């Protein structure tokens, strides 16, 4: 089965080929019971019985399809103006209200990143599992759809009849039975049709779940690549700080040997070196973990990570504001919103499946075959033929069916609540990601200014100390401030890229083939 292409309008009737005249009818028209005027301006419930009930049920079932036709509720969160407009956190210079490209990672202009994401989308094991789930859902649709086709049963058998009496054993008679039975469901109440709609809704929800996995794989691949590169960048910054501290230690040791410094000064300088060296193992571990994660996302063994990423000096960088679009574009693009909406459509269709059980299930059937003693095999007297409608109706179990209808209705209400919750959560995630990225950008700019000032102060303190114009504590203080400023800036640079990926992931891009 091929799923329908996602249209620009996300929320549509699950079967757009349905007759418009039938779409206006609902399950309330399908009730073999009826109400009549009670003479006091009200109505009273009247239950038909016997053959009249069967005829009325068949007539009503033939005119429409049981259960409510699916339509997106007007009260749904996606219909709110506040959900479809511009983002509250999007009014920043870091963002542009232009549409998000399908393959957002190409905005970085990094050929390596493009290749990594392409390989991950082709070989990721989670995506392979999601594809298998989708194939299973398609097969379920095909199975349900087969319920509206002609069914056949071939059968045959033989039996030996030998009556036993007190007088003794009698010779037995060998009988046979060969035949074929055919049945074609008329589906007057639309039970099969609603079941197909429900199965199609489930399959489309599974397809959306697969798309959501693609979003996650693309985002996490970009994040792992960026994390490995930023770990190298942080490591390089730490090495620059360490080189400066070692230079200070050497100067301090020479001054001590010349009588201008103390052992205490040397100890403090060596402590600063040791503290910086202690940061290196954790930074290397962060890079290694990112490399292993990248390899796993691409369907490789952890040790088979891309070797060139191990020496990547800088993370991918954007040179323009992030394109984010608006709420209406987000609603159409987020696979989890589409998944929840398709689950609501399937739950609505199952109300019709349950409602159809109130009415007779009618099939056109026929049978033919041979039955009789083996001695008469092939005789025209052994041939039998039957034609006619087959009716199945669980009329005595109406309270059970009513309860099943109520269960289906409650499930649809739950699906609507889940749909609204998913929409609100998607909007919250997006607003939070936008705000976090914008604020981290402001923090990064401030840290960059602080690092520049700390670098000038440390250079000035070093010059003054070498000429005896300031004490060693002032030099260490200035260098410690520079160390902190450079470390904070490097960490912010890394976090900024991470926040960018959070934004793109929240916007739901990357699932398009």
Steps between C-alpha positions, in 0.01 A plus 500: 500500500618850422410764756342821372736790449487760775304792363559867587183470711599253769163424648274340244225243480660154512315397184452797271319285245199469731177638360443854635134421559597218731750714689217705643344196665612357834442192707184642660318425177593137531280368780240226458314654792317826450321776694145623453290783640365417843216753469647731765757679288762233569600168353493143612736216410347228285678178416407315184496125516507194283524524125418872506817560700712308252349679199538842663859429598591384150337806345672740735836325473485516123461880493821605673810396692485438873679735732606864476692621198837632606555873508755695700317642805468877499614502863836339416806697608633508142207723402591771750640821355766507772624159384521598133661843526858615546703358786510706817877442527566544129524878500877503530776598258626141520187378315331553166133423430589331171402133453727233643668295223419130501868409535592768753853364563599620153477856635840444661667450164702210640550214253608261774183564698287447188668165440462388862127578510442332164674185619314502832160532331589204279654265758374593849368196684210686665384609156522142374271396786262788422489396134415145606219631721363693204507194276309310766239778524460496122445124513231548765319743269520248218361229730206716610430612143486135394191467719289670234597251226355163407597224743507133413524185705582162351422200712479128487490197721397140543333306779422138578157436651458158663204470738537259790208287621459222750459255218852549371714719278368632171712601200579869497421766240779729373367851435674799349446875484666728245404863445580865459346795683517859380397819680513865398440756777259780408624715791170686513579655839855595396672291765777387265534848357548650846747224586702589190494868600623407847780283360601773255508751785721265701733450203530874443572547871777239475636680193508823700677320785760385248537860382551608860786252529655657190479843665677366808768315302583806288514729805706265715744430216559873461527537877754219536714641220482848652575368849815325379617818327416726796679261736812548288441875506468502880805277524699742282394792720607310809835421342554869426425582862730219612782631280464845656500356851809291427675809366412678825633206700831512311533876560420453869761228534765721337411789730529272801843388390596867456378592847198701382238230566397261771427131522142594581469678165629192320257272684204719408607511135541121490153457659342702218677278244383183674138623512496570127661164422227330707234632259649328195391137569131592532515706180658210313234267641225734376648499150537121499141447615376731223701308240358167619149645500546632146618160375203323664250742348651427159453126550871435558687335781616759759868453411419565133435870553607749227869552572515856371245615760746409776710799392215735409609841631171694482131405505274581204386862515207695357569831330141625494193508728318173558191459277213397729171574321189526719262285704284389207808372315616323817164324537515373144863393529527330842459123452385443858207741448406319181534166679261610776250635245502173303448308826194719564366420151549128563327520838205681341469231235487232771184660636346408165635146524335455839176670389469275196468200733151625589378399156490178301808402307383388156691300239407348168590135521490179311615144537532199274626149542439127519385310805407139549633147503822436315309264278304797361809712433439717192127429490271793429294397800795575727546855368371791707490874429399789724467874437374786711582775747673413824398710801685517831369716782586518869163654587471356854840651590407864437599615855846353441529676165382828652774465760753438223381815322545696823852359535585603143362848566710534814807386306432770240471761778832379638656521152377860464647591839829338398493689170455830682771407751743412221432830325551703817818310583637560149434873534656504848811317382541739210449817705742370765764408243473839329526687829793289621691555174439876497608540863808284449590721205483806728707319763754394239546859384554618858748220567690588185538858625605374842761268348644785297527721809649218709761433230611865503513502880708181514743637240536824692550315830771281346689801370478682836611191690807445281611859564427479873208743488248262655501193722455138400151476655373765262642306206338175613172676559502646148594166345231321704244748369618437145483124557143526624397734216649276229350187650158662531514628142603163361219329693253762375614450140431130541166560666397745230531234231311258723222756539484540122442128461230519770323766293514299179385185678209684664397643162464142374705519182691224333244221456429574136652246264 
